[in-house]
Amino acid sequence: MFTVSILCCLAFFPPKKKFIDPANIDVSVKPGDNFFLYANGVWLKNNPVPASKTRWGSFDELREQSSQRVKGLLDAAAAKSSSDSSMQKIGDFYTSGMDSLTLEKSGYQPIKKDFDRIAEIKDINGILNEVAYQHVNGISNTLFSFSVDQDAKNVMRYIPQFSQGGSTLPDRDYYIKNDSRSTTVRNAYITHIQRSFELTGVDSNTARYYSDAVMRIETALAKSQFPRVDLRDPYKTYNIIAVEDFSTMTPVIEWKAMLKKLKIDKPVDSIVLNNREFFKTEDILLAALPVKDWKAYLAWNLLRNAQPLLSAAFVNEDFSFARILSGQKQQTPRWQRMSGLIDEELGDQVGKLYVSKYFKPAAKQRMQEMVNNLQQTFGSRIRQLDWMGAETKIKALEKLNAFTKKIAYPDKWQDYSGVVIASNNLVENVRSTSQWKYRKMVDRFGKPVDKSIWAMTPPTINAYYNPANNEIVFPAGILQFPFFDFDADDAVNYGGIAAVIGHEMTHGFDDQGRQYGADGNLRDWWTGQDAANFKKRTDEVVNQYDLMTVQDSIHINGKLTLGENLADFGGLAMAYEAFTHTKQFKENKKLDGFTPVQRFFLSWAQVWRSNILPEMEAQYILVDPHSPAKYRANVPPSNMDQWYEAFNVKQGDKMFRPADKRVKVW
């Protein structure tokens, strides 16, 4: 490919891509004072958060590109009739979402029959019937969360599982804390509920009563929920109980009958709860509060889930509250909201088209080689650990070698033949896909466990580790620059995608993942001494992050973010060791003014370059198990001797950490 200059009429090739671009670096900042700002400072100044976003960085640039690609696929599907029913489905789905004229004419009529059904409820039994109806029809996880998933202590079987839920705000703290931000959010939420009901024709006094009732119920539920740190404890959240005993514990709810309402049509002996006290509180509330309050709560769950799919008045009201939480200035464009929605609802069909057009098969092979490389490196590091004994090492290596590796896209695609899609009814289309997914979930009860399922779609810019299947998964979307590029030097790819690979592998051995065995079952395979040695080191990691001040008095929660921080530590250290075996590292030649080791760490830092709105950042501190981008770029390198040597970091530099305070876990 070449470009022709109009001035001289000579063909020329575009300049070679700089994978570490000096133009992005702020040389006024010392690397040892703020490595994140040194590596990305000019880029950050030149790339403020767009009005329709809450943050903007490397991940967001790729997500923007991915959504543009998905849009192109959907536009093509919507523009023509197809004999392929799956293609027709995504085309019609997209058409229904983009048809603003029909949406405006419909107002809230697509959910009016649901409101009418709720209005007819007379008693608690009617309330429970509606709760089940909303679950089964994918309307909302009302009152609690429900799933049929692998039994953590016997992963070769599925078991019904009930978890705390029933609240709308991003975290329980918003309901119970009295700081100015939490109070502002609560007051705005009450107003938002009232305004939303008024849009359906409810008078202001009734709407106010409804909003107060919803807030009372959600606050009571939130007070009985586990904090997010407790939810990270797989033993605390694994409470297996006989169905009969569950019903005894909650006199108002007969769970055998509820399971039938939830479409579990096979006999159930026992279920798993993540929080016993939550369900006791829920039961007390059902008995104590008037039916009128519960009807308001049910109607709100219905309305808040449908709101983004209705006419502009509802969509705008939904955004008016969302912007208070996030600080976002403008709504995400409709096409982008719809392409994201369809990727979520019919992900395998979109993914099949995506990888066919945009993914190079050779990237899968190259990725497989790097995964194997990192796996060998991790094994070598485990063998050399000075804090772990031989007995635990054997089991750790057994788990490492048992990893299932999923790369780019599934081996088999989902069949959406049971989904009914119309070109003129967005709400019903979402309802149809949600019903299909729900039926697929509950139908697996009593069947063999299917380990081929992916939790992310191919266009997703992310990766994950699943402890129950002991698997690491890398969707096609993340296999591109700045994480990975065929033309990039090894330093860039190892500081990028290799560190991501190591990150996901380390999740199998972080504070949560280490509690699952090679077969995926939740069980203790550590000696007492080795577990104590591990905790001593991870406590040091917690302390490092607890000291990090993000905004004014807002600190990172070191316990909440421990798993991700450990994965960052392990992933970067592992990737560096693997990089030392490359030709580039051994030759040690500068490229674009940087040594190979400098390029490795700069690649890591540019992965995390990101601007974020302060409102969104404050929310993430409460709800996100990941540390903010700046600290992901800075803290792991500051615990590696090689980073100090590469950038001549000395005592007196702000990020300097004495050698005996540099934590090494994996």
N, C-alpha and C positions, 0 to 999 in steps of 0.2 A: 504494500500500500504506500502511495506517495502523494505529496501535495504539490500543486503547481503554483509558483509565484507569478502573479499577474505582472509584476514589475520586470522581472528578468527572464521569465518564461523558461526557467530551469527547474527540472525535477529535483526534489530533495527528500530525504527520509526525515521523519520527525526525530527530535533529539531523543537520545536513549533515556529511558525512565530512570530517575534517581530513586532507588528504594529507600535510601536514607538521604533525605533532601536537606542540605545545609541551610536552605532558605527558610526552613521551618524552625530552626534552632535559635534560641535567644542567647547570644554569647555574652550578654550583660549579666547573666545569672551563672554563678559557679555551679558545676555539676554536683558538688558536695553540699551545697546549700539547699537546692531544690531540683532534683534530677528531672522530675516531671516537667517543671517550668523551663529548665534548660533545654530539654529535648523537644519541647512542643510550644514554647512561649510565643513565637511569631505566628505559628499556625493558630493558636488560641486567639490571638488578637485579631486575626484576619477571618475568623470563622465563628462569629457570635451565634447564639441559638436563634434559628429562624422563628418567626412569629407563630407558626403552626406547630412548633415542637416544644418539648420541655427540656431537651438536651441535644447536643450536637457533637459527634465525635466519630471515631473510626467505625464503630459498630453501626452508628446511625447513617453514615454515608452508604455503607453496604446495604442496610435495610431499605434506604431510599432507592438504591439501584435495583434491589430485589423486587420491591413493590412496583417499580416501573416495568420491570420484566413481566411480572404477573399481570399487570394491567394490559400489556400488549397481548398476552395470551387470552385474557378474558375478552378484550375488544374483538379479537379475531373470532372467538367462539360465539360471541353475541351477534356478529355481523352476518352470519350465514346459518342456514339450517344444516343439520348434520344427521347422517344415518347412525352415527355413533351416539347412543343415548347419554353416555357420560359427558361427551362434549356438549350435547344439547343442554344437559343439566346446568353446567357451569355458565353457559351462555345465557340461559334464561334467568338463572340466579342473579347474574350481574345486571341484566336488563331490569329486573325487578328492583334492584338497589339503586339504579341510576335514573329510574323513571320518577323524577321529582313531582311531575304533574299529578300522577296517580296517587302518590303519597300525600300530596296536599289535599286532594279531594277526599281522601279517606279519613283524615284527621285521626281520631282514636278508635274509629269503627272496627279496625282489625282485632281489637281486644275487648270490645264492648260485651260480647257474649260471655267472656271470662268474668267481667265485672258483674254481669247479671247473675251468673252462677254463684259467685261469692255472696251477692246480696240475698240469696235465698237460704243461706246457712242459718240454722236455728240453734244448734247446740255444739258441744265439744266434739261429738262424733263427726259432725259436718266439717268442723275445723280440721280434724285429722284426715278426713277424706280429701279435702282440698290440698293439704300439705302433700299427701301422696300424689295427687293429680299433678301438682306443679313439678314434683321430682320426675315422674314418669314422662311427662311431656316436655321436659327440658326447659321449663319456664324459669325455674330457680331452685337452688338448694335451700329451700325454705325451712326454717327452724333448726335444721342440722344438715350436715353433709353425709351423703350415703354413697357407697360404692361396693362393687364386688371385685375384690382384688386378691392378689396372692397373700396367703397367710405368712406373716414374717417369720414364723418359727417352723413352717412347713410349706416352703415355696412351691411345691409341686401340686398344691391344691388351692382353689379359690374359696374365699370365705366372705360373707357379707360383713361390711365394716361401717360403723357409725362414728362420726366425728363431730366435734363442736363446730358451730356455725351460727347462722341465723341473723348476723349483723351485717351492716352495709359499709360502714366506714373502714378505711384500710387496716386499722389496728385497734385492739381493745383500749389502748391508752387514750385514744381520742374521746372515748366515752367517760373515762374516769379521772383523767388528769385535769388540773385546774389552771395550768399555765395559759398565757394569753393566746397562744396559737391554737391549743386544743379548744378553748372556749369559743374562739372565733369560728372555728370549723363547725362546732356543735350548733351554734346559733344559725350559721349559714345553712346547715343541713336541715334544721327544723323549717326554716323559711322555704327551702327548696322543695321539701315534701309538700308543704301547703300549696305552693304555686303550681306544682305538678298536678295535684288533685284538682285545683281550680281550672286547669286547662281541659279537664274532662267534663266540666259543667257543674262540679260540686260548689256550693256556696262557700263563702270565705269562712264563716263560723264552723261549718262542718269540716272543712279542709283543715282548719286549725286544730280541731279536736283530733282528727286523724293523725296529724303530724305529731301532736303531743303523745298520743297512744303509741305510735310507732317508736318514738324516742324512748318512752318508758320501757317498752318491751326489749328493744335492742340494748339499752343500757343494762338492764337486769341480766340479759344473756351474756353481754360482754364481761360483766363482773365475775362470772363463773368460768370464763374461758381461761385456759392456760396462757401465760405469756409466751412469746415466740421462742425464747430460750428453752423453756420447758418442752416445747413441741419438737425440739431437736433431740430429745432423749428417747430412743426407740424402745426402751424398756418401760419408761413411765407412760408412754402412749400406747402400749400393747396390753390391753386388758381383755382377755378372753372370758366370756361369760355365757352360761346356758341361757337360751331364750326365755325359759320359764323364770329364771332368777332375775333376768333383766326386767320382765314384767312385774315381778314382786317389788323391785327397786323403784319402779315408776308406776304407781297404781292407776294413774289416768290412762296410760298408753298400754294397750295389750299388744305386745310386739309380734306375736305370731300372726295376729290379724293384720298388723301394719306391714309385715313382710309380704303378705299376700297382696295387699294394696299396692305395694312397690313392685309387684309382678315377679316375685320369687315364687315359682310354682313347684319347687321341689322341697321336700322336708328339710328343715334347718334345725340342727341341734344347738349350735352355738354361734355367736357372733363376736366381733372384736370392737371394743370401745376405745377411743383415745383419751376420754376424760369422763369418768363416772360422775363426778360432782356436777358437771355441766348438765347431764341428763336428769339428775335429781332436781336441779333448779328449774329446768325447763318444765318438768312435770308439775312442780309446785305452782309455777306461773299459769299453766293451763287450767289448773283448778281454781286459782285465786282471781284471775282477771275476767272481766265480763266478755261475753261473746262478741260484743260490738267492737271492743278493742282488738280482738284477734282478727276480725273481719277487715279492720283497717290495715292491720299488719299484712295480711294475705294480699289485699288489694295493692298495697305498696310494693310488695315483692314482684307482683305481676307487672305493675306499671314501670318500676325502675328498670326492669330487664327489657321491656319492650320500647322504652323511651327513645333509644338511639335509632330505632327502626320505623318511627312514626313521622308525622309531618314536621315541618320546620320549627313550629312553636315548641314542640316537645324536645326536639334535638337541641335547640338553642337553650332551653331551660336546663337540660342535662349538662350541656357544656358550661353554663353559667356557674354551676356548682363545681364541676371538675376543675375549672380554672382557679378556683379558690384553693383547692388542694394542691394543684400543680404549678400555678403561675403562668400557664400557657396563654398566649395572647390571642391567637386565632384558632378556629377549628381546623382540624386536619381535613384536607379536601375530601369531598364525598367519594371520589374514585379510589382514594387511598384507603378510606375506611371500608369500602366495599371489597376491595381486593384482599385486604387483610382478613375480613370476615369470611370470604369464600375459601381462602387458604386454610383458615381454621376449621371450617365446616366440611369442606370437600377436599381436604389436603392432599390425599393420594392422587386424585385426578389432576389437580393443579401441579403436583410434584412430578407426575409422570411427564407432563408436557414440558415442565421446567428443565428437567435433566436432559430430556431429548434435545432441547434447543441450546441450552447454555452450559452443560457440564461436559468436560472432556474426560472420556473414559481413562485416559492415561493418568489423570489426577488421582483416580481411585487406586491405581497400582502404586503410584509414588507415595500416596498417603499410607497404604498398607506397609510399605517398606519402612517408613518413618515410625509407624506405630510399633513394628517389630523391633526396630532399633531402640526406641525408648523403653520398651519392655525389657530388653536385655540389659540396658543401662540401669534400670530400676532394680533388677535382680542383683546386679553387681553391687549396687549401693546397699541393698538389704544385707548381703553377705558380709559387708565391711562395717556394719553398725557396731559401735562399741557399747551401746546401751541396751542392746537386745540379746537375749540368750539363744543358744542353739535350738532349743525346743520350739520356741516361738518363731524363729527364723524359718524353720522347715515349713511351718504352716503358712507363714506369710508368703513364701515362695510358691507354695502350692496354690494359694489364692491368686497370686499374680499370674501364674502360668495358666490359670483357668479362665482368664478374662475372655469374654466373647467380644469381638470387634465388629462394629457395624459402621460402614463408611458410605457416605453420599446418599444412598436411597435404599428402600427395603428390597428384599429379594422377591417378595410377592406384594402386589398392590391390593388395597381394599376394594371390594365390589359394592358399589352404591346402587345396585339395582332396586333395592327396597326404598329408596328415597324418591319422593314425589316433589317435583319442582315446577312452579308456574312462573310465567314471565311478568305477572302483574300483582304478586302478593308477597312482599318481602317478609312480613311477620310469619306467614304460614310456611314459607320456605325454610326459615331458621327453625321453626317448630318441627318441620319434617326431618331435617338433618339431626336435630337434637333428640327427637324420638328414636330415630334409627340408631344413634350412638348409644342411647340408654338401653334399648332392647339388646343391642350387641353385647353391652356390658353385663346385663343381668342373665342373658342366655348362657354365658360361659360358666355359671355356677353349676358344679357337678361334672364339668367337662375337663379334659386334660389341659394343663396350662400351655398357652400359646406364647412362646418366647420370641416370636418373630415380629411382634407389634413394636412400632416406633412411637415414642412420646412427642416427637417433633416432626414437622414436615420438611421435605428436602430443601425448600428455599430459605429455611430458618438460619439466621446468623447466630448460631449458638452451638453448644455441645453439652453432653451430660453423661453422668455415671448413674446406673441403676443397681443398687445393692442386691435386690431380690434376684436379679438375673446375672449379677456380677459381670455387667457389660459396660463398655464404653462406646459412645455413639457420636458420630461426627457427620451432621447433615451436609449436603453439597454446598449450601449457602456460605458456610464458613471457610470453604477451601478456595479462598481468593485473597488477594492483597488487601490489607497489610499482614494478614495471617500467613498466606501462602501464595507463591507465584513461581511458575516454571523458570522464568528468566532471572529470578532473584538469586543473589549469592547465598551460600549456606548460612552465613551469619544472620541474614534477615529471616530466612525460613526457620532456623532453629530458635531465634529469639521470638518468633511469632507462633507458627502452628505447632512446632515441637514442644514449646512451653505449654500450649493448650492441651496437647496430648498428655504431657506429663501431669498437668493440672487434673485432668479427668482420671488418670490412673491413681493419683494421690488421693482422690476422693474415696477410693476403695480402702484407704488406710488413714483417713482423717478421724476426728473424734467420734463421728457417727459410723462411717463406713467400716472402721476397724472392728466393729462389733458384729459384723456379718462374716460368715465363713466362706470358703471357696465355693460351696454349693448354694450360696445366697441366703442360707438360713441365719436368723438372729441367734447367735450363740457365742459364748466366751471361749476363745481359743488361745488366750494369752496367759502366761504365768503371772502370778501376782506381782512379782518384782518388775517384770517387763512393763506391765500396765502402769505401775507406779512411776517408772522411769519415763514412760511416754507422757504421763500427766504432768510431771515436773517440767518437761520441755514445753508442752502446750500451754501450761499456765504462764510461762514466760512470754509466749506469743500473745495470749490474752492481755497481759499487762502492757505490752508494747502498744497495742491498738487502743486500749482503754485510755491511754494518755493523749491520743490524737484528738485535738479540738477542731471540729469542722466549721461550725458557725457559733460565734459567741460562746455560749455555755453548752452547746450540743457536742457531745463526745461520741466517737465510734463505740459501739457495744462489742467489746472484744469476745464475749461469749457467743453472741448471736452470729458474729462473722467468723468464728473460729474455723469452721470447716473450709470455707472459701479461702481464708488466709493461709491455712496449712497447705491447701492445694496450690496456691500461688507460690509459696515457699518451695514445695517439693517439685512443682512443674518447672520452675525456672532453674533450680539447681540441677535437676535431671537433664534438662535440655542443654545446659551449659556443658555438662560432662560429655554428653553425646556429641556436642559440637567440637570438642577437643580432638575427636578422632577424624575430623574432616581434613582434606587437603588445604583448604583455605586457612584454617586455624594453624596448621603446621608451617605453612609458608610465611604467615604473619606479614603479609603485604598490605599497605594502606590502600584504601579505595575511597575516592571522594574525600580524602583528607582524614579518614578514620581507620584505626587498626581493626582487624577482625573482631577482637573482643569488644571494642567500643561499639562497633556496628551491632553486635549481638545484643548488648544492653539497650542501645538506642532503639532497636527494633521492638524490644519488649515495651519500652516506654511509649513508643508511638502507637502501639495497639490500644493503649489506655487514654490517648489524648481525647479530651472531651470537655466541653463547656456544659454547664447545667444550671437551670434556674434555681434560686435559693429555696423556693417553696417545695420544689420537687426533691431537692437534696435533703431537706428536713424530713420529708415523708419517707424517703429511702432509709434514712438512719433508723427509723422505727421498724420498717417492714422488710428491708432487703438484707439477706444474709451475706451480701457482698459488701466489702468496704468501698468507699468512694474511689473514683478512678485515680485521683492524685496519689492516694495511699497504696493502691495496687501497683502503681509505677514505682513508688519510692521505697516502701518498706522492705519487700523481699530483697532487692539488690543491696540495701544497707546492711543486710545480714550475711553478705557473701564477700569474702576476702578479695575475690577477683575483680569485683566492681571498684573497690578502693584502689587497687593497683592500676586498673585501666584508666581511671580519671584522676589519679593522684589526689585522692581525698585524704585530708589530714585532720588531726585533732584541731578543733577550733571551727571547722566547717559545721554548719547547722545539722547536717544529717549524720555526722560522725558518730559511730557507735564503737566503744572499745572492743577489742577482739574477744574478750571474755564475756561480752554481753551480746554477741552475735549468735542468734539461735539457729541451731541445725537440728532438724527432726529427721526427715527422710533424705 
